[in-house]
Amino acid sequence: MINKKVSLYIHIPFCERKCNYCDFLSFQGTMERKEAYLSCLLREIQSWQQELKEYQVESIFIGGGTPSVLEASQITRLMEQIKELCILSPKCEITIECNPNSATLDKLRAYKQCGINRISFGVQSFEDKELKLLGRLHNKEQGIQAIEAAKEVGFTNINVDIMMALPEQNLKSYENTLNQVINLKVPHISAYSLILEPGTPFYEKEEIKKLLPTQEEERALYYFTRDRLQEAGYHQYEISNFAKEGFECEHNKVYWQIGEYLGIGLGASSYFKNKRFSQETDMTAYITKKEFKKAFLEASEVTKQATMEEFMFLGLRMNEGVSKEVFFHKFQVELEQVYKESLQKGQREKTIEVLGDKVRLTPLGQDVSNYVLSDFLL
């Protein structure tokens, strides 16, 4: 009987064009390059066949980049390989990330037919001026049409990513975006603040930095998001994620709860068999690879202390917090024994609360989460 659980992350690094804020491992690619990459992906999945026999796959996330820039037939081949080599849970959540301009009706229909059951749209805004500034290739109308097309082909589990604290964004323009996504009746919304990452066009432009909202204005947008989505029937289950009942993202919860996951593809990270390792980040080196498990074989096992830190650091991002019982089961030591001073400090400052079995951030703690979470690094 198989009782081990694992999730798969599949990285598709191709984009039609890099956005002005993006620091992900992504770039443009020719049809030949995409086909060579897909062939390599399939070989990498096959290389893990023996290890994956011990596991049941609970979730799959096809991310990028922009997976929807691949042909529908290529995604279908990828899914066929996964289903052939892996044991999928009957309730396996299978997500693909899409951009509205490349998610055609035919592609969405093909995704549904090959077993994908969750769509995540990188919409970011329903304001054309903001989309243009971000470097997005779609407009407001294409964002709406893509979501409606996904519903038309039968998808019920749909996420929309939106961004706040954009240059020149104000409460009115952001409210338009938030109301639009609510009116589209999608069951999951991820709402993130823009972060200027080194190496991106936005980071290099001083004029962009001058147009950003103040920290107080950014907080006001966050509070508005939280209150408006709660009013509309969405449950906040993580700092940036909101869902209708039964539509929390199971794949992301694997990361936050320190479950096992195997990353496939260029630069993909894994936590598998108590080891952390990452795949090659150079495309030419990757597509000529003969041995895919080198990083895994060379990686050291993760220490108990490092796992404890990550368990707290990621688990406290979730509204339900972390379970003292699960902590003890995982580490064979009481949570209060390891984190006595951090808990006392958090309770004194009213950033941490302990409710029965659960340790979680208060609303104040969520506001200053980076500061609070740093106290749980041993």
C-alpha contacts under 8 A as a table, 3 or more apart, distances in Angstrom:
res1	aa1	res2	aa2	distance
2	I	54	E	6.29
2	I	55	Y	6.17
2	I	56	Q	6.70
3	N	55	Y	6.98
3	N	56	Q	7.24
4	K	54	E	6.67
4	K	55	Y	4.87
4	K	56	Q	6.24
5	K	55	Y	5.37
5	K	56	Q	5.06
5	K	57	V	5.96
5	K	58	E	6.29
5	K	259	G	7.86
5	K	260	E	6.95
6	V	55	Y	6.20
6	V	56	Q	6.23
6	V	57	V	5.01
6	V	58	E	6.01
6	V	59	S	7.51
6	V	259	G	7.12
6	V	260	E	5.00
6	V	261	Y	5.19
6	V	262	L	7.20
7	S	57	V	5.39
7	S	58	E	5.52
7	S	59	S	4.84
7	S	60	I	5.77
7	S	251	H	6.99
7	S	254	V	7.45
7	S	260	E	6.44
7	S	261	Y	4.46
7	S	262	L	6.26
8	L	57	V	7.20
8	L	59	S	6.40
8	L	60	I	4.69
8	L	61	F	6.33
8	L	261	Y	5.58
8	L	262	L	4.98
8	L	263	G	5.90
8	L	264	I	7.29
9	Y	60	I	5.84
9	Y	61	F	4.87
9	Y	62	I	6.03
9	Y	63	G	7.24
9	Y	261	Y	7.17
9	Y	262	L	6.21
9	Y	263	G	4.63
9	Y	264	I	6.00
9	Y	268	A	7.45
10	I	60	I	7.57
10	I	61	F	6.16
10	I	62	I	4.71
10	I	63	G	6.16
10	I	263	G	6.04
10	I	264	I	4.85
10	I	265	G	5.99
10	I	268	A	7.47
11	H	62	I	6.14
11	H	63	G	5.23
11	H	64	G	5.31
11	H	65	G	7.48
11	H	263	G	7.53
11	H	264	I	6.27
11	H	265	G	5.03
11	H	266	L	6.38
11	H	267	G	7.80
11	H	268	A	6.31
12	I	26	S	7.98
12	I	62	I	7.13
12	I	63	G	5.98
12	I	64	G	4.68
12	I	65	G	5.64
12	I	66	T	6.55
12	I	67	P	5.38
12	I	265	G	7.12
12	I	266	L	7.72
13	P	25	L	6.10
13	P	26	S	4.33
13	P	27	F	6.31
13	P	64	G	5.07
13	P	65	G	4.35
13	P	66	T	6.83
13	P	67	P	7.65
13	P	266	L	7.16
14	F	26	S	5.41
14	F	27	F	5.10
14	F	28	Q	5.29
14	F	29	G	5.99
14	F	34	K	7.73
14	F	64	G	7.01
14	F	65	G	5.07
14	F	66	T	5.80
14	F	67	P	7.09
14	F	69	V	7.07
15	C	18	K	6.46
15	C	26	S	6.29
15	C	27	F	5.38
15	C	28	Q	5.09
15	C	29	G	7.47
15	C	65	G	5.40
15	C	66	T	5.18
15	C	69	V	6.69
16	E	27	F	7.55
16	E	28	Q	5.57
16	E	29	G	7.96
16	E	66	T	7.94
16	E	69	V	7.17
17	R	27	F	7.01
17	R	28	Q	6.36
17	R	137	L	7.92
18	K	22	C	6.72
18	K	26	S	7.32
18	K	27	F	6.50
18	K	28	Q	7.88
18	K	135	G	7.57
19	C	22	C	5.37
19	C	134	L	6.19
19	C	135	G	4.80
19	C	136	R	6.12
20	N	133	L	7.84
20	N	134	L	5.48
20	N	135	G	5.47
20	N	200	T	6.17
20	N	201	P	5.13
20	N	202	F	5.65
21	Y	134	L	6.72
21	Y	194	L	7.89
21	Y	195	I	7.76
21	Y	196	L	6.53
21	Y	197	E	7.03
21	Y	200	T	5.65
21	Y	201	P	6.58
21	Y	202	F	5.64
21	Y	203	Y	7.66
22	C	197	E	7.57
22	C	200	T	6.26
23	D	197	E	6.47
23	D	198	P	7.75
23	D	199	G	7.04
23	D	200	T	6.16
24	F	64	G	7.72
24	F	65	G	7.13
25	L	64	G	7.65
25	L	65	G	6.99
25	L	267	G	7.28
25	L	281	T	7.93
26	S	64	G	6.88
26	S	65	G	4.96
27	F	65	G	7.36
29	G	33	R	5.81
29	G	34	K	6.23
30	T	33	R	5.08
30	T	34	K	6.22
31	M	34	K	5.14
31	M	35	E	6.19
32	E	35	E	5.18
32	E	36	A	6.18
33	R	36	A	5.09
33	R	37	Y	6.09
34	K	37	Y	5.04
34	K	38	L	6.13
34	K	70	L	7.36
35	E	38	L	5.08
35	E	39	S	6.25
35	E	74	Q	7.99
36	A	39	S	5.23
36	A	40	C	6.36
36	A	287	I	6.73
37	Y	40	C	5.07
37	Y	41	L	6.19
37	Y	287	I	5.99
38	L	41	L	4.93
38	L	42	L	6.27
38	L	74	Q	7.36
38	L	78	L	7.65
39	S	42	L	5.22
39	S	43	R	6.39
40	C	43	R	5.05
40	C	44	E	6.15
40	C	286	Y	7.71
40	C	287	I	5.64
40	C	289	K	7.97
41	L	44	E	5.05
41	L	45	I	6.26
41	L	264	I	6.90
41	L	265	G	5.85
42	L	45	I	5.22
42	L	46	Q	6.24
42	L	78	L	6.73
42	L	81	Q	6.73
43	R	46	Q	5.02
43	R	47	S	6.22
44	E	47	S	5.07
44	E	48	W	6.91
44	E	264	I	6.90
44	E	265	G	7.57
44	E	292	F	6.00
45	I	48	W	5.53
45	I	49	Q	6.89
45	I	81	Q	7.81
45	I	82	I	7.30
45	I	85	L	7.90
45	I	264	I	6.87
46	Q	49	Q	5.21
46	Q	85	L	6.93
47	S	50	Q	7.64
47	S	292	F	6.96
47	S	293	K	7.66
48	W	51	E	5.51
48	W	52	L	6.07
49	Q	52	L	5.21
49	Q	53	K	6.41
49	Q	85	L	5.95
49	Q	86	C	7.22
50	Q	53	K	5.51
50	Q	54	E	7.86
51	E	54	E	6.07
51	E	55	Y	7.73
52	L	55	Y	5.21
52	L	56	Q	7.67
52	L	85	L	7.95
52	L	86	C	6.37
52	L	87	I	7.86
53	K	56	Q	7.82
53	K	86	C	6.90
53	K	87	I	7.20
55	Y	87	I	7.02
56	Q	86	C	7.40
56	Q	87	I	5.15
56	Q	88	L	5.61
56	Q	89	S	5.89
57	V	60	I	7.51
57	V	86	C	6.97
57	V	87	I	6.03
57	V	88	L	4.73
57	V	89	S	5.70
57	V	92	C	6.83
58	E	88	L	6.56
58	E	89	S	5.39
58	E	91	K	7.22
58	E	92	C	4.81
58	E	93	E	6.69
58	E	251	H	7.98
59	S	92	C	5.02
59	S	93	E	4.61
59	S	94	I	5.72
59	S	250	E	6.91
59	S	251	H	5.50
60	I	92	C	7.40
60	I	93	E	6.25
60	I	94	I	4.66
60	I	95	T	6.20
60	I	251	H	6.94
61	F	94	I	5.91
61	F	95	T	4.78
61	F	96	I	6.03
61	F	251	H	6.96
62	I	67	P	6.82
62	I	94	I	7.84
62	I	95	T	6.01
62	I	96	I	4.68
62	I	97	E	6.35
63	G	66	T	6.82
63	G	67	P	6.14
63	G	96	I	6.21
63	G	97	E	5.35
64	G	67	P	5.97
64	G	97	E	7.23
66	T	69	V	5.84
66	T	97	E	6.55
66	T	98	C	6.06
66	T	99	N	6.60
67	P	70	L	5.89
67	P	96	I	6.95
67	P	97	E	6.07
67	P	98	C	6.27
68	S	71	E	7.38
68	S	72	A	7.89
68	S	96	I	7.94
68	S	97	E	7.00
68	S	98	C	5.10
68	S	99	N	6.72
68	S	102	S	5.80
68	S	103	A	5.88
68	S	107	K	7.73
69	V	102	S	5.96
69	V	103	A	7.99
70	L	74	Q	6.35
70	L	75	I	6.93
71	E	74	Q	5.25
71	E	75	I	6.73
71	E	107	K	7.60
72	A	75	I	5.30
72	A	76	T	6.23
72	A	106	D	7.72
72	A	107	K	5.14
72	A	110	A	6.08
72	A	111	Y	7.24
73	S	76	T	4.94
73	S	77	R	6.21
73	S	110	A	7.82
74	Q	77	R	5.11
74	Q	78	L	6.29
75	I	78	L	5.01
75	I	79	M	6.25
75	I	111	Y	7.43
76	T	79	M	5.14
76	T	80	E	6.13
76	T	110	A	7.20
76	T	111	Y	7.13
76	T	114	C	5.76
77	R	80	E	5.03
77	R	81	Q	6.25
78	L	81	Q	5.28
78	L	82	I	6.37
79	M	82	I	5.08
79	M	83	K	6.15
79	M	114	C	6.49
79	M	115	G	7.46
80	E	83	K	5.20
80	E	84	E	6.07
80	E	114	C	7.45
81	Q	84	E	5.08
81	Q	85	L	6.20
82	I	85	L	5.37
82	I	86	C	5.67
83	K	86	C	5.46
83	K	87	I	7.05
83	K	88	L	7.05
88	L	92	C	6.14
89	S	92	C	4.83
93	E	116	I	7.83
93	E	117	N	6.52
93	E	118	R	6.90
93	E	250	E	6.92
93	E	251	H	7.30
94	I	115	G	7.46
94	I	116	I	5.00
94	I	117	N	5.43
94	I	118	R	5.77
95	T	116	I	6.17
95	T	117	N	6.39
95	T	118	R	4.44
95	T	119	I	5.50
95	T	120	S	6.83
96	I	116	I	7.18
96	I	118	R	6.58
96	I	119	I	5.32
96	I	120	S	6.12
97	E	119	I	6.17
97	E	120	S	4.70
97	E	121	F	5.95
97	E	122	G	7.22
98	C	102	S	7.12
98	C	103	A	6.02
98	C	119	I	7.10
98	C	120	S	6.04
98	C	121	F	4.98
98	C	122	G	6.33
99	N	102	S	5.67
99	N	103	A	6.14
99	N	121	F	5.71
99	N	122	G	5.36
99	N	123	V	6.95
99	N	138	H	7.92
100	P	103	A	5.34
100	P	121	F	6.68
100	P	122	G	7.25
100	P	123	V	6.88
100	P	138	H	6.27
100	P	142	Q	5.98
100	P	143	G	5.24
100	P	145	Q	7.85
100	P	146	A	5.26
100	P	147	I	7.86
101	N	104	T	7.57
101	N	137	L	6.57
101	N	138	H	5.25
101	N	142	Q	6.47
101	N	143	G	7.69
101	N	146	A	7.74
103	A	107	K	6.17
103	A	108	L	6.42
103	A	146	A	6.48
104	T	107	K	5.19
104	T	108	L	6.22
104	T	146	A	7.41
104	T	149	A	7.94
105	L	108	L	5.14
105	L	109	R	6.09
105	L	149	A	6.04
105	L	150	A	7.48
105	L	153	V	7.67
106	D	109	R	5.09
106	D	110	A	6.19
107	K	110	A	5.02
107	K	111	Y	6.18
108	L	111	Y	5.07
108	L	112	K	6.36
108	L	149	A	7.64
108	L	150	A	6.22
108	L	153	V	6.90
109	R	112	K	5.23
109	R	113	Q	6.30
109	R	153	V	5.70
110	A	113	Q	5.03
110	A	114	C	6.22
111	Y	114	C	5.37
111	Y	115	G	6.57
111	Y	116	I	5.36
111	Y	117	N	7.91
112	K	115	G	5.50
112	K	116	I	5.28
112	K	117	N	6.34
112	K	153	V	7.42
112	K	154	G	7.48
112	K	155	F	7.38
113	Q	116	I	7.42
116	I	119	I	7.92
117	N	155	F	6.56
117	N	156	T	7.97
117	N	157	N	6.78
118	R	155	F	6.80
118	R	156	T	7.55
118	R	157	N	4.95
118	R	158	I	5.75
118	R	159	N	7.75
119	I	150	A	7.73
119	I	155	F	7.41
119	I	157	N	6.62
119	I	158	I	4.92
119	I	159	N	6.19
120	S	158	I	5.87
120	S	159	N	4.51
120	S	160	V	5.79
120	S	161	D	7.37
121	F	147	I	7.71
121	F	158	I	7.68
121	F	159	N	6.12
121	F	160	V	4.88
121	F	161	D	6.21
122	G	160	V	6.20
122	G	161	D	5.07
122	G	162	I	7.27
123	V	126	F	7.34
123	V	143	G	6.08
123	V	160	V	6.28
123	V	161	D	5.68
123	V	162	I	6.04
124	Q	131	L	7.47
124	Q	160	V	7.82
124	Q	161	D	5.44
124	Q	162	I	3.70
124	Q	163	M	4.97
125	S	128	D	7.68
125	S	130	E	6.67
125	S	131	L	6.20
125	S	140	K	7.46
125	S	162	I	5.67
125	S	163	M	6.52
125	S	174	Y	7.86
125	S	177	T	5.70
126	F	130	E	7.96
126	F	131	L	7.50
126	F	139	N	7.43
126	F	140	K	4.72
126	F	143	G	7.30
126	F	176	N	7.21
126	F	177	T	4.86
126	F	180	Q	7.17
127	E	130	E	5.41
127	E	131	L	6.29
127	E	139	N	7.75
127	E	140	K	6.10
127	E	173	S	6.98
127	E	176	N	7.69
127	E	177	T	6.74
128	D	131	L	5.03
128	D	132	K	6.16
128	D	139	N	5.53
128	D	140	K	5.77
129	K	132	K	5.32
129	K	133	L	6.36
130	E	133	L	5.09
130	E	134	L	6.18
130	E	166	L	7.59
130	E	167	P	7.98
130	E	169	Q	7.58
131	L	134	L	5.14
131	L	135	G	6.32
131	L	136	R	5.31
131	L	137	L	7.78
131	L	138	H	7.38
131	L	139	N	6.67
132	K	135	G	5.14
132	K	136	R	5.89
132	K	137	L	7.61
132	K	139	N	7.98
133	L	136	R	7.66
136	R	139	N	7.83
138	H	142	Q	5.89
138	H	143	G	6.81
139	N	142	Q	5.39
139	N	143	G	6.40
140	K	143	G	5.17
140	K	144	I	6.50
141	E	144	I	5.19
141	E	145	Q	6.13
142	Q	145	Q	4.96
142	Q	146	A	6.03
143	G	146	A	5.34
143	G	147	I	6.53
144	I	147	I	5.39
144	I	148	E	6.28
144	I	184	L	7.73
145	Q	148	E	5.12
145	Q	149	A	5.98
146	A	149	A	5.02
146	A	150	A	6.28
147	I	150	A	5.19
147	I	151	K	6.50
147	I	158	I	7.96
147	I	184	L	7.74
148	E	151	K	5.12
148	E	152	E	6.15
148	E	184	L	7.92
149	A	152	E	4.85
149	A	153	V	6.44
150	A	153	V	5.47
150	A	154	G	6.57
150	A	155	F	5.48
151	K	154	G	5.14
151	K	155	F	4.97
151	K	156	T	6.36
152	E	155	F	7.38
155	F	158	I	6.83
156	T	187	P	7.87
157	N	186	V	7.61
157	N	187	P	6.49
157	N	188	H	7.62
157	N	247	F	6.86
158	I	186	V	5.71
158	I	187	P	6.13
158	I	188	H	6.23
159	N	186	V	6.49
159	N	187	P	6.69
159	N	188	H	4.56
159	N	189	I	5.46
159	N	190	S	7.16
160	V	181	V	7.54
160	V	186	V	7.34
160	V	188	H	6.59
160	V	189	I	5.10
160	V	190	S	6.27
161	D	189	I	6.06
161	D	190	S	4.77
161	D	191	A	6.02
161	D	192	Y	7.68
162	I	177	T	7.88
162	I	189	I	7.48
162	I	190	S	6.24
162	I	191	A	4.96
162	I	192	Y	6.46
163	M	166	L	7.11
163	M	191	A	5.61
163	M	192	Y	4.92
163	M	193	S	5.53
163	M	194	L	6.28
164	M	169	Q	7.61
164	M	174	Y	6.90
164	M	191	A	7.07
164	M	192	Y	6.09
164	M	193	S	4.71
164	M	194	L	6.19
164	M	218	E	7.42
164	M	221	L	6.90
164	M	222	Y	7.80
165	A	169	Q	6.36
165	A	193	S	5.50
165	A	194	L	5.76
165	A	212	L	6.57
165	A	213	P	5.81
165	A	217	E	7.81
165	A	218	E	5.41
165	A	221	L	7.33
166	L	169	Q	5.17
166	L	193	S	7.67
166	L	194	L	6.09
166	L	212	L	6.08
166	L	213	P	7.20
167	P	208	I	6.39
167	P	209	K	7.56
167	P	211	L	4.72
167	P	212	L	4.40
167	P	213	P	6.84
168	E	211	L	5.37
168	E	212	L	6.25
168	E	213	P	7.16
169	Q	173	S	6.26
169	Q	174	Y	6.66
169	Q	212	L	7.75
169	Q	213	P	7.34
170	N	173	S	5.54
170	N	174	Y	6.18
170	N	213	P	7.94
171	L	174	Y	5.16
171	L	175	E	5.83
171	L	221	L	6.64
172	K	175	E	5.04
172	K	176	N	6.35
173	S	176	N	5.15
173	S	177	T	6.64
174	Y	177	T	5.12
174	Y	178	L	6.22
174	Y	221	L	7.84
175	E	178	L	5.04
175	E	179	N	5.93
176	N	179	N	5.25
176	N	180	Q	6.05
177	T	180	Q	5.14
177	T	181	V	6.36
178	L	181	V	5.36
178	L	182	I	6.27
178	L	225	T	7.53
179	N	182	I	5.07
179	N	183	N	6.04
180	Q	183	N	5.08
180	Q	184	L	6.32
181	V	184	L	5.11
181	V	185	K	6.84
181	V	186	V	6.95
182	I	185	K	5.31
182	I	186	V	6.82
182	I	229	L	7.85
182	I	232	A	7.27
186	V	189	I	7.37
187	P	234	Y	7.88
187	P	243	A	5.67
187	P	244	K	5.09
187	P	247	F	6.24
188	H	234	Y	7.92
188	H	241	N	7.57
188	H	242	F	5.83
188	H	243	A	4.36
188	H	244	K	6.41
188	H	247	F	6.42
188	H	248	E	7.06
189	I	241	N	6.09
189	I	242	F	5.26
189	I	243	A	6.33
190	S	240	S	5.70
190	S	241	N	4.59
190	S	242	F	6.28
191	A	225	T	7.81
191	A	240	S	5.27
191	A	241	N	6.40
192	Y	240	S	5.86
193	S	218	E	7.64
196	L	200	T	7.45
196	L	202	F	6.42
196	L	203	Y	5.28
197	E	200	T	5.99
197	E	202	F	7.89
197	E	203	Y	5.99
198	P	203	Y	5.67
198	P	204	E	7.66
199	G	203	Y	6.53
199	G	204	E	7.15
200	T	203	Y	5.28
200	T	204	E	6.63
201	P	204	E	5.30
201	P	205	K	6.57
202	F	205	K	5.41
202	F	208	I	6.27
202	F	209	K	7.73
203	Y	206	E	7.58
203	Y	208	I	7.88
203	Y	209	K	7.63
205	K	208	I	5.45
205	K	209	K	6.85
206	E	209	K	5.18
206	E	210	K	6.51
207	E	210	K	5.20
207	E	211	L	6.64
208	I	211	L	5.22
208	I	212	L	6.73
209	K	212	L	5.46
213	P	216	E	7.88
213	P	217	E	5.59
213	P	218	E	6.03
214	T	217	E	5.07
214	T	218	E	6.17
215	Q	218	E	5.03
215	Q	219	R	6.19
216	E	219	R	5.12
216	E	220	A	6.25
217	E	220	A	4.99
217	E	221	L	6.36
218	E	221	L	5.15
218	E	222	Y	6.36
219	R	222	Y	4.97
219	R	223	Y	6.20
219	R	367	D	7.78
220	A	223	Y	5.15
220	A	224	F	6.09
221	L	224	F	5.04
221	L	225	T	6.13
222	Y	225	T	5.02
222	Y	226	R	6.24
223	Y	226	R	5.14
223	Y	227	D	6.13
224	F	227	D	5.26
224	F	228	R	5.82
225	T	228	R	5.29
225	T	229	L	5.96
226	R	229	L	5.50
226	R	230	Q	6.12
226	R	236	Q	7.31
227	D	230	Q	5.17
227	D	231	E	6.12
228	R	231	E	5.09
228	R	232	A	6.29
229	L	232	A	4.88
229	L	233	G	6.38
229	L	234	Y	5.25
229	L	235	H	7.62
229	L	242	F	7.46
230	Q	233	G	5.21
230	Q	234	Y	4.96
230	Q	235	H	6.10
230	Q	236	Q	7.37
231	E	234	Y	7.36
233	G	244	K	6.50
234	Y	242	F	5.65
234	Y	243	A	4.98
234	Y	244	K	4.82
234	Y	245	E	7.58
235	H	242	F	5.32
235	H	243	A	5.22
235	H	244	K	6.05
235	H	245	E	7.24
236	Q	239	I	7.19
236	Q	240	S	7.74
236	Q	241	N	5.93
236	Q	242	F	4.32
236	Q	243	A	6.53
236	Q	319	N	6.95
237	Y	241	N	6.13
237	Y	242	F	6.04
237	Y	243	A	7.37
237	Y	248	E	7.58
237	Y	318	M	5.56
237	Y	319	N	4.92
237	Y	320	E	6.94
238	E	241	N	5.04
238	E	242	F	7.15
238	E	317	R	5.57
238	E	318	M	4.02
238	E	319	N	5.30
239	I	317	R	5.75
239	I	318	M	6.43
239	I	319	N	7.16
239	I	366	Q	7.00
242	F	248	E	7.56
243	A	246	G	7.69
243	A	247	F	5.58
243	A	248	E	5.50
244	K	247	F	5.61
244	K	248	E	7.43
245	E	248	E	7.52
249	C	252	N	5.62
249	C	253	K	6.51
250	E	253	K	5.11
250	E	254	V	6.55
251	H	254	V	5.30
251	H	255	Y	7.13
252	N	255	Y	5.31
252	N	256	W	6.47
253	K	256	W	4.93
253	K	257	Q	5.85
254	V	257	Q	5.26
254	V	258	I	5.97
254	V	259	G	4.74
254	V	260	E	7.15
254	V	261	Y	7.59
255	Y	258	I	5.27
255	Y	259	G	6.10
255	Y	260	E	7.96
255	Y	261	Y	7.83
255	Y	314	L	7.69
256	W	259	G	7.80
256	W	311	F	7.41
256	W	314	L	4.79
256	W	315	G	5.25
256	W	317	R	7.58
256	W	318	M	7.58
257	Q	311	F	6.40
257	Q	314	L	6.94
257	Q	315	G	5.72
258	I	307	T	7.97
258	I	310	E	7.43
258	I	311	F	6.09
258	I	314	L	8.00
259	G	271	Y	7.84
260	E	270	S	7.81
260	E	271	Y	5.42
260	E	272	F	5.25
260	E	273	K	7.40
261	Y	270	S	5.62
261	Y	271	Y	5.34
261	Y	272	F	5.82
262	L	269	S	7.23
262	L	270	S	4.66
262	L	271	Y	6.35
262	L	272	F	6.05
263	G	268	A	4.75
263	G	269	S	5.08
263	G	270	S	4.89
263	G	278	S	7.64
263	G	279	Q	7.81
264	I	268	A	5.69
264	I	269	S	7.85
264	I	279	Q	7.54
265	G	268	A	5.51
265	G	279	Q	6.75
266	L	279	Q	5.89
266	L	280	E	5.75
266	L	281	T	5.32
266	L	282	D	7.36
266	L	283	M	6.87
266	L	286	Y	6.74
267	G	278	S	5.97
267	G	279	Q	4.63
267	G	280	E	5.28
267	G	281	T	4.47
268	A	278	S	5.55
268	A	279	Q	5.32
268	A	280	E	7.93
269	S	276	R	7.38
269	S	277	F	5.88
269	S	278	S	4.23
269	S	279	Q	6.48
270	S	275	K	7.73
270	S	276	R	5.61
270	S	277	F	5.50
270	S	278	S	6.12
271	Y	274	N	6.38
271	Y	275	K	5.52
271	Y	276	R	4.63
271	Y	277	F	6.88
272	F	275	K	5.39
272	F	276	R	6.68
274	N	301	E	5.50
274	N	302	V	5.78
275	K	296	F	7.09
275	K	299	A	6.24
275	K	300	S	6.21
275	K	301	E	4.66
275	K	302	V	5.49
276	R	296	F	7.59
276	R	299	A	6.75
276	R	300	S	7.71
276	R	301	E	7.34
276	R	302	V	6.73
277	F	295	A	5.87
277	F	296	F	5.84
277	F	299	A	6.24
278	S	295	A	6.57
278	S	296	F	7.93
279	Q	292	F	7.84
279	Q	295	A	6.83
280	E	283	M	7.74
280	E	285	A	7.25
280	E	286	Y	5.93
281	T	286	Y	7.25
282	D	285	A	5.39
282	D	286	Y	6.07
283	M	286	Y	4.99
283	M	287	I	6.21
284	T	287	I	5.53
284	T	288	T	6.42
285	A	288	T	5.43
285	A	289	K	6.21
286	Y	289	K	5.20
289	K	292	F	6.66
291	E	294	K	6.23
292	F	295	A	7.68
293	K	296	F	5.20
293	K	297	L	6.16
294	K	297	L	5.17
294	K	298	E	6.15
295	A	298	E	5.21
295	A	299	A	5.94
296	F	299	A	5.23
302	V	306	A	6.59
302	V	307	T	6.74
303	T	306	A	5.29
303	T	307	T	6.34
304	K	307	T	5.17
304	K	308	M	6.17
304	K	331	F	7.42
305	Q	308	M	5.09
305	Q	309	E	6.28
305	Q	378	L	7.32
306	A	309	E	5.14
306	A	310	E	6.26
307	T	310	E	5.12
307	T	311	F	5.94
308	M	311	F	5.02
308	M	312	M	6.35
308	M	331	F	7.66
309	E	312	M	5.37
309	E	313	F	5.91
309	E	376	F	6.06
309	E	377	L	5.38
309	E	378	L	6.70
310	E	313	F	4.90
310	E	314	L	5.77
310	E	315	G	7.77
311	F	314	L	5.71
311	F	315	G	5.58
312	M	315	G	5.07
312	M	316	L	5.75
312	M	322	V	6.97
312	M	373	L	7.74
312	M	376	F	6.56
313	F	316	L	5.82
313	F	317	R	7.15
313	F	373	L	5.56
313	F	374	S	7.67
313	F	376	F	6.57
313	F	377	L	7.76
314	L	317	R	5.46
314	L	318	M	7.57
315	G	318	M	5.68
315	G	321	G	5.77
315	G	322	V	5.48
316	L	319	N	7.18
316	L	320	E	7.86
316	L	321	G	4.71
316	L	322	V	6.13
316	L	359	V	7.69
316	L	360	R	5.74
316	L	361	L	6.38
316	L	373	L	7.62
317	R	321	G	6.96
317	R	361	L	7.72
317	R	366	Q	7.86
317	R	369	S	7.90
318	M	321	G	5.25
318	M	322	V	7.99
318	M	360	R	7.86
319	N	360	R	6.75
319	N	361	L	7.21
320	E	358	K	7.17
320	E	360	R	6.42
321	G	358	K	6.06
321	G	359	V	5.39
321	G	360	R	4.07
321	G	361	L	6.88
322	V	326	V	7.79
322	V	327	F	7.67
322	V	358	K	5.55
322	V	359	V	5.36
322	V	360	R	6.45
323	S	326	V	5.19
323	S	327	F	6.16
323	S	357	D	5.54
323	S	358	K	4.79
323	S	359	V	6.53
324	K	327	F	5.01
324	K	328	F	6.25
324	K	334	E	7.16
324	K	335	L	5.87
324	K	357	D	5.40
324	K	358	K	6.23
324	K	359	V	7.27
325	E	328	F	5.21
325	E	329	H	6.18
325	E	357	D	6.67
326	V	329	H	4.96
326	V	330	K	6.03
327	F	330	K	5.18
327	F	331	F	6.02
327	F	332	Q	7.65
327	F	333	V	7.58
327	F	334	E	7.16
327	F	335	L	6.28
328	F	331	F	5.26
328	F	332	Q	4.75
328	F	333	V	5.10
328	F	334	E	5.33
328	F	335	L	6.69
329	H	332	Q	5.66
329	H	333	V	8.00
333	V	337	Q	7.18
333	V	338	V	7.58
334	E	337	Q	5.25
334	E	338	V	6.76
335	L	338	V	5.38
335	L	339	Y	6.03
335	L	340	K	7.75
336	E	339	Y	5.17
336	E	340	K	4.81
336	E	343	L	7.48
337	Q	340	K	5.59
339	Y	342	S	5.28
339	Y	343	L	6.05
339	Y	376	F	7.15
340	K	343	L	5.35
340	K	344	Q	6.20
341	E	344	Q	5.12
341	E	345	K	6.06
342	S	345	K	5.19
342	S	346	G	6.07
342	S	375	D	5.84
342	S	376	F	6.53
343	L	346	G	5.09
343	L	347	Q	6.08
343	L	352	I	6.85
344	Q	347	Q	5.20
344	Q	348	R	6.10
345	K	348	R	5.09
345	K	349	E	6.17
346	G	349	E	5.15
346	G	350	K	5.85
346	G	351	T	5.01
346	G	352	I	4.62
346	G	353	E	7.55
346	G	372	V	7.26
347	Q	350	K	4.80
347	Q	351	T	6.17
347	Q	352	I	5.03
347	Q	353	E	5.97
348	R	351	T	7.84
349	E	352	I	7.66
350	K	353	E	7.14
350	K	362	T	6.95
350	K	364	L	7.09
350	K	365	G	7.27
351	T	361	L	5.76
351	T	362	T	5.15
351	T	363	P	7.37
351	T	364	L	5.48
351	T	365	G	3.87
351	T	366	Q	7.59
351	T	372	V	7.14
352	I	359	V	7.08
352	I	360	R	5.77
352	I	361	L	4.67
352	I	362	T	5.50
352	I	365	G	6.32
353	E	359	V	5.94
353	E	360	R	5.61
353	E	361	L	6.27
353	E	362	T	6.23
354	V	357	D	7.41
354	V	358	K	5.76
354	V	359	V	4.58
354	V	360	R	6.56
355	L	358	K	5.22
355	L	359	V	6.46
361	L	364	L	7.58
361	L	365	G	4.93
361	L	366	Q	5.93
361	L	369	S	7.85
362	T	365	G	4.79
362	T	366	Q	6.27
363	P	366	Q	5.11
363	P	367	D	6.49
364	L	367	D	5.11
364	L	368	V	6.66
365	G	368	V	5.28
365	G	369	S	5.41
365	G	372	V	6.56
366	Q	369	S	4.69
368	V	371	Y	5.56
368	V	372	V	6.38
369	S	372	V	5.03
369	S	373	L	5.82
370	N	373	L	5.27
370	N	374	S	6.18
371	Y	374	S	5.45
371	Y	375	D	7.20
372	V	375	D	5.63
372	V	376	F	7.67
373	L	376	F	5.51
373	L	377	L	7.51
374	S	377	L	5.59
375	D	378	L	7.63
